[in-house]
């Protein structure tokens, strides 16, 4: 026999028997990083990145101007206490919005015995979203109209309208943040839109 009948180790192969093919290399299994192992932002990082958003959310949810600073402070106290429970695999803004909604609800309950006209001024500490200096006045009036229209909604409807239509959170995110049934929230959103639209029309027409 020639050398072709001998395997690389020098062992003779039986006639008509072929060596078994080497098994194909398997791709490594994907590594799934558990949520607990993801890096959570620190409290100073959250404060720096999201203070303006929290401030605006509280204002849109009806916290009075003089209470905004205290309410924002309370939001970040809750964030500090609950940061270890935050799922870092999920977006942080809806989580903060849920905390802000609960804090706003508490501040509104404390202030039920007081009455205050919604200010037509735009808070200097809130981010300026006006597209240009020429549009600043119209934008200021529009914001004031929105706030006055929101004041005519009950808090539950106001919350879902603010979080979804103004701040752009998805309904599943809102349901998770508020720990409420999503179908209930959809029904509440429809009612809130109708009530808000009617309120804006009345305000533009000069009705009280």
N, C-alpha and C positions, 0 to 999 in steps of 0.2 A: 504493500500500500504506500501511497505517497504521503506527503506531509499533511495533505488536506484531511486525512482521517484522524488526525491528532488534534485535541483541543489545546488552547494556549497553555494549559498546565502540564501538557505532555501525556495526558490520558487518551487512550484510543477510544473512539466513539463506535457504538454498535452500528452496523450497516443499516441504512434506511431510517435511522432515528435522528431527528434534528434537535438541536438544543432549543429549549424553551426560550421565547423572547424575554428580554428583561422587562420587568414591570415599568409602565409609564410613570414618570415622576408626577406626583400629586401637587397641585397648587396649595400653598399654605392657607389654612382656614383664616377668614377675615377676623381681625381682632376687634371685638366689640368693647368699647370703653363704657363701663357703668357710669350712670349719671353722677354717682357719689364721687367718682374719680376725676370728673371734669373740674377745671379751675373756676371757682366762684369769684366774681368780682368782690373787692373789698367795699366796706361801707363808704370810705372816702371816695372811691371810684364811682360808686353808684350816685352818691350825692353830687359830685362834680358833673356827671354826665346827664342826670335826670332831674335835677332840682327844678329847672324851668318847666318841664313837662308836668311834674307833680303840682307845682304852683298853679299852672293853668287849669289842670283837672279839678283841683279844689275850688277854684274860682267859678268854673263852669257848673260845678255841682252845687253852687249856692252858698259857699262859705263867705261870710262877710269880709270886706276889705280889712277891717281892724283885727280879724281873727286869722287871717291867712298865714301869717308868720308862725303863730302857735300851732295851727293845724299842720303846716308843712313839717314843723319840728316833730309833731306827734307821729306823722307818717314815717319819718326816718328812725324814730325810736322803735316803732314796730318792725321796721326793716332790720334794725340791729338785733332785735330779739329773735326774729324768725329767719335770719339769713342762713343758719345752719340747716333749715328745712327746705330752702329754695332748691328746686330742680334745675341745675345749671344747663341741662339740655334743652330747656324751653326758653322762649323769649322773656326778657325781664319786664318789658313795659306793661303787658297785661297784668302781671303779678303786682306791680306797683299800683296800677289803676285800681285793682281790687282792694288793696290796702287803703288807697286814697278815698275810695267810695265809702268804706266803713268809717273812716275818720270824719269825712264830711257829714255823714249821717248823724254821728254823735254830736258834732258841733251844731248842726241844725236843730237837734233836739234840745240842746242847751239854750238855744236862742229863740225858741218858739214864743216866748213871752215878749220878745222885742220885735219891733217892726223897723225896717230900714229900706229906703228907696235904693234901687240898684244904681251904683255910680256910673256916670257916662264916661269916666276917665279910664284910660288903659294903664294898668299898673306898670310902673317903670321897671320893676324887676322881672317882669315877664318878657320873654323873647319878643322882639319887634318883628312881626311877620309881614309888615307892609311891603309891597313889592317896590315902591319908590317913594321919594319924598312928596311928589305930586299927589299920590294916592293916599297919603297918610290920613287926611281928614275924613275921606270917605270910608277908609278902613276902620277908623275909630268909631264912626257912626254905625257902621255895620256891626261891629263887635258889641256896641251898646244895645243895638236892637236885638241881637241874638241873646244876650244875657237877659234882657227884659222878657223876651219870648219864653226862655227857659224857666223864668220865675213862675210862669203860669202852669207849669207841669208839676204833678206830684213827684216826690223824690225818686220813686222806683222807675217811673217812665223817663224822667230826666236823666237818670244814670245810664240807662241803656242807650238812649239817644246820643248822649255826649260821648260815651265810649265807642259806639259804633259809627255814627254818622259824622261826628266832628273829629274824633281822635283816630278813627280808622282801624280799630281792633276788630277781628273777626268774631262772629257769634260764638263759635266753639271756645275761643280764648276768653270771651266775656263770661260764658257759662262756667268755665273752670275757675276763673278769678273770683266770681261772685258765689260760686258753689250753688248754682240754681239750674233748674230744668231749662234746656235750650228752647223747647217749644213754648214755654211760658214767656221766655225772653223775646221770642219772635212776635208773639201776640202783643206784648207790651210795647215793642218797637213800632208796630203798625199803629197802635193807638197813640203813641207819643208823636209820631210824624204828623198825624191828622190834627192833633191838638196844637202842636207847635205851629203848623202852617196857618191854622185859624187865628192863633194868637198874633202872629206876625202881620197878617192882613189887618186885624183889628188895630194893632199898634200903628201901622202905617196910615190907617184911616183916621187916627187921632182918637180912637175909642179908648176908654180907660179900662 
